[in-house]
Amino acid sequence: MPELPFTTEEVEAADGPLLCVRRGADGRPSGATAALPVQASVSNLWSIVSDLDAYADRVPMMDKIEREGDRVTVRLRFRVAIVSVTFSFTALATTEAEKSLELRYVSGEPANLNLRFQLAPGSEGVTVLYSTIGFDIESLGWLVKYFLRHHPEIRYGVFTGSAFALADKMREAAEAR
């Protein structure tokens, strides 16, 4: 994973979440990092971030989570009007208690998925949360490829929206406690 693009001071001083797009070798967006302050202690936020079993109830598109040791299988459901498409990936989960959780791609779709949460202590009562995601968007089939061919700007929204949605859902859960 790349270095964090923002300091905790920059995140706390910002008027809203900070987002950074990562580009692949081809110059196209390949991932993003979102950073935002959370009004919760590191231990409180960590209890939310590390609770993988609750992700299906908490995170949009995550429909079902199955764990077997350090392997996690996530079923994703993408809904458009009355139609929905499901796909899943298996990842290796690694954690550093109260600091980071990472899901690293093993198999499935989207290919090469890497999801990482990092926590950093901020000012009193604040924890800064970084959410980084990257994956091969071209691995999601013909419909996605069709949309991307006709609307390449969607690439930016997919990665930044995913990174922000993940961070924001964790923030909501931690601040609701």
Kinemage of the C-alpha trace (Angstrom):
@kinemage 1
@onewidth
@group {chain A} dominant
@subgroup {mainchain}
@vectorlist {calphas} color= white
{ca met a 1} P 0.000 0.000 0.000
{ca pro a 2} L 1.194 3.521 -0.699
{ca glu a 3} L 2.149 6.011 1.989
{ca leu a 4} L -0.661 8.004 3.555
{ca pro a 5} L -1.324 11.126 1.481
{ca phe a 6} L -2.373 13.397 4.392
{ca thr a 7} L -1.087 14.105 7.881
{ca thr a 8} L -3.428 13.813 10.851
{ca glu a 9} L -3.161 17.595 11.258
{ca glu a 10} L -4.291 18.166 7.654
{ca val a 11} L -7.229 15.803 8.113
{ca glu a 12} L -8.377 17.455 11.340
{ca ala a 13} L -8.009 20.967 9.866
{ca ala a 14} L -9.995 20.175 6.701
{ca asp a 15} L -13.621 21.269 6.287
{ca gly a 16} L -14.581 17.781 5.130
{ca pro a 17} L -13.096 14.439 4.190
{ca leu a 18} L -9.886 14.435 2.176
{ca leu a 19} L -9.590 12.203 -0.888
{ca cys a 20} L -6.564 11.196 -2.928
{ca val a 21} L -6.731 9.265 -6.205
{ca arg a 22} L -3.972 6.785 -7.019
{ca arg a 23} L -3.128 6.168 -10.684
{ca gly a 24} L -1.900 2.985 -12.291
{ca ala a 25} L 0.950 2.620 -14.780
{ca asp a 26} L -1.510 3.517 -17.562
{ca gly a 27} L -2.360 6.848 -15.893
{ca arg a 28} L -5.912 5.784 -15.083
{ca pro a 29} L -7.345 5.774 -11.558
{ca ser a 30} L -6.575 2.483 -9.815
{ca gly a 31} L -7.496 3.291 -6.221
{ca ala a 32} L -8.096 6.000 -3.668
{ca thr a 33} L -7.600 6.954 -0.052
{ca ala a 34} L -10.173 8.807 2.037
{ca ala a 35} L -9.261 10.396 5.351
{ca leu a 36} L -11.547 11.872 7.969
{ca pro a 37} L -11.622 12.643 11.680
{ca val a 38} L -13.785 10.439 13.894
{ca gln a 39} L -15.119 11.631 17.244
{ca ala a 40} L -14.119 8.443 19.031
{ca ser a 41} L -11.174 6.939 20.834
{ca val a 42} L -8.760 4.708 18.938
{ca ser a 43} L -10.041 1.663 20.857
{ca asn a 44} L -13.695 2.491 20.116
{ca leu a 45} L -13.038 2.999 16.403
{ca trp a 46} L -10.842 -0.110 16.289
{ca ser a 47} L -13.686 -2.217 17.713
{ca ile a 48} L -15.836 -1.094 14.756
{ca val a 49} L -13.169 -1.436 12.035
{ca ser a 50} L -11.994 -4.854 13.237
{ca asp a 51} L -15.527 -6.310 13.447
{ca leu a 52} L -15.537 -7.845 9.959
{ca asp a 53} L -18.667 -9.871 10.702
{ca ala a 54} L -20.688 -6.621 10.971
{ca tyr a 55} L -19.573 -5.259 7.593
{ca ala a 56} L -22.548 -6.779 5.752
{ca asp a 57} L -24.911 -4.737 7.942
{ca arg a 58} L -22.758 -1.632 7.869
{ca val a 59} L -21.180 -1.239 4.428
{ca pro a 60} L -23.137 -0.583 1.217
{ca met a 61} L -22.829 -3.360 -1.377
{ca met a 62} L -21.375 -5.861 1.121
{ca asp a 63} L -24.076 -8.497 1.252
{ca lys a 64} L -22.495 -11.392 3.146
{ca ile a 65} L -19.237 -12.038 4.988
{ca glu a 66} L -17.803 -15.473 5.734
{ca arg a 67} L -14.625 -15.973 7.764
{ca glu a 68} L -12.385 -18.984 8.027
{ca gly a 69} L -9.305 -18.160 10.052
{ca asp a 70} L -7.568 -15.224 8.416
{ca arg a 71} L -9.445 -15.698 5.122
{ca val a 72} L -12.503 -13.606 4.483
{ca thr a 73} L -14.984 -14.148 1.661
{ca val a 74} L -17.142 -11.143 0.836
{ca arg a 75} L -20.209 -11.320 -1.381
{ca leu a 76} L -20.996 -7.996 -3.019
{ca arg a 77} L -24.409 -7.090 -4.412
{ca phe a 78} L -24.728 -4.317 -6.989
{ca arg a 79} L -28.299 -3.130 -7.518
{ca val a 80} L -29.580 -1.132 -10.473
{ca ala a 81} L -33.327 -0.500 -10.345
{ca ile a 82} L -34.932 -3.964 -10.014
{ca val a 83} L -31.875 -5.896 -11.214
{ca ser a 84} L -28.987 -6.942 -8.999
{ca val a 85} L -25.688 -8.617 -9.747
{ca thr a 86} L -23.609 -10.459 -7.171
{ca phe a 87} L -19.930 -11.239 -7.196
{ca ser a 88} L -17.497 -12.194 -4.483
{ca phe a 89} L -13.872 -12.135 -3.526
{ca thr a 90} L -11.707 -13.896 -0.991
{ca ala a 91} L -9.037 -11.949 0.839
{ca leu a 92} L -6.412 -12.517 3.463
{ca ala a 93} L -7.090 -10.381 6.553
{ca thr a 94} L -4.145 -8.985 8.460
{ca thr a 95} L -4.331 -6.676 11.444
{ca glu a 96} L -2.100 -4.641 13.649
{ca ala a 97} L -4.226 -4.070 16.752
{ca glu a 98} L -5.642 -0.542 16.996
{ca lys a 99} L -3.570 0.536 13.978
{ca ser a 100} L -4.583 -1.196 10.755
{ca leu a 101} L -6.720 -3.828 9.109
{ca glu a 102} L -6.004 -4.962 5.579
{ca leu a 103} L -7.878 -7.266 3.226
{ca arg a 104} L -5.508 -8.443 0.481
{ca tyr a 105} L -6.845 -10.187 -2.627
{ca val a 106} L -6.649 -13.952 -2.936
{ca ser a 107} L -9.302 -14.730 -5.559
{ca gly a 108} L -12.618 -13.654 -7.094
{ca glu a 109} L -14.011 -10.369 -8.325
{ca pro a 110} L -12.990 -7.638 -8.344
{ca ala a 111} L -9.483 -8.841 -9.110
{ca asn a 112} L -6.525 -7.487 -7.163
{ca leu a 113} L -8.730 -5.942 -4.491
{ca asn a 114} L -6.876 -4.411 -1.586
{ca leu a 115} L -8.727 -2.658 1.218
{ca arg a 116} L -6.965 -1.069 4.167
{ca phe a 117} L -8.094 0.909 7.190
{ca gln a 118} L -5.483 2.789 9.195
{ca leu a 119} L -6.121 4.579 12.482
{ca ala a 120} L -4.023 7.400 13.906
{ca pro a 121} L -4.553 9.240 17.171
{ca gly a 122} L -5.594 12.842 16.640
{ca ser a 123} L -6.376 15.618 19.074
{ca glu a 124} L -8.213 14.794 22.293
{ca gly a 125} L -11.176 12.495 21.620
{ca val a 126} L -10.446 12.269 17.883
{ca thr a 127} L -9.043 9.422 15.820
{ca val a 128} L -8.097 9.976 12.191
{ca leu a 129} L -9.310 7.187 9.918
{ca tyr a 130} L -7.753 6.431 6.546
{ca ser a 131} L -9.551 4.106 4.154
{ca thr a 132} L -7.639 2.938 1.083
{ca ile a 133} L -9.065 0.784 -1.686
{ca gly a 134} L -7.771 -0.401 -5.018
{ca phe a 135} L -8.801 -3.080 -7.484
{ca asp a 136} L -8.887 -3.960 -11.171
{ca ile a 137} L -12.085 -2.270 -12.304
{ca glu a 138} L -11.796 -3.959 -15.721
{ca ser a 139} L -12.291 -7.356 -14.043
{ca leu a 140} L -15.959 -6.610 -13.294
{ca gly a 141} L -17.369 -7.722 -16.629
{ca trp a 142} L -18.804 -6.415 -19.854
{ca leu a 143} L -21.369 -4.012 -18.358
{ca val a 144} L -18.742 -2.146 -16.346
{ca lys a 145} L -16.413 -2.075 -19.351
{ca tyr a 146} L -19.259 -0.669 -21.469
{ca phe a 147} L -19.951 2.139 -18.973
{ca leu a 148} L -16.248 2.928 -18.619
{ca arg a 149} L -15.755 3.084 -22.377
{ca his a 150} L -18.593 5.600 -22.756
{ca his a 151} L -18.103 7.401 -19.424
{ca pro a 152} L -14.432 7.209 -18.395
{ca glu a 153} L -15.058 9.783 -15.658
{ca ile a 154} L -16.843 7.061 -13.679
{ca arg a 155} L -13.437 5.591 -12.759
{ca tyr a 156} L -12.765 8.562 -10.474
{ca gly a 157} L -16.097 8.213 -8.726
{ca val a 158} L -15.862 4.464 -8.197
{ca phe a 159} L -12.584 4.628 -6.308
{ca thr a 160} L -13.115 7.859 -4.369
{ca gly a 161} L -16.723 6.948 -3.602
{ca ser a 162} L -15.733 3.500 -2.369
{ca ala a 163} L -12.915 4.827 -0.162
{ca phe a 164} L -15.151 7.528 1.304
{ca ala a 165} L -18.188 5.259 1.812
{ca leu a 166} L -16.063 2.734 3.718
{ca ala a 167} L -14.554 5.391 5.985
{ca asp a 168} L -17.851 7.188 6.524
{ca lys a 169} L -19.735 4.027 7.513
{ca met a 170} L -17.058 3.216 10.082
{ca arg a 171} L -17.246 6.794 11.369
{ca glu a 172} L -21.042 6.646 11.672
{ca ala a 173} L -20.908 3.392 13.632
{ca ala a 174} L -18.156 4.587 15.992
{ca glu a 175} L -19.788 7.956 16.672
{ca ala a 176} L -23.177 6.294 17.318
{ca arg a 177} L -21.706 4.349 20.266
